[in-house]
Amino acid sequence: MKILKPFQKIFNFYSDGFKNMPKWGKQAWVIIILKGIIIFIVIKFVFFPNYLKKNFDTDEQRSEHVLNQLTKTK
């Protein structure tokens, strides 16, 4: 399959790079990935709370609110 060949080359390039990386480099990547996950979780819960679940009791009320917001003219 010609389509998968470039993706396979890219995957092999990064895979070989990580295999041949020194120990401190692998540790640095683990720290970077963990920090990214923690930051994502904090941002999601702090800046994007579940507005519909908090302010409306039933699915019908939530759907009405969404429909009203989408069809509201300014």
Buried (B, 14 or more C-beta within 10 A) or exposed (E): EEEEEEEEEEEEEEEEEEEEEEEEEEEEEEEEEEEEEEEEEEEEEEEEEEEEEEEBEEEEEBEEBEEEEEEEEE
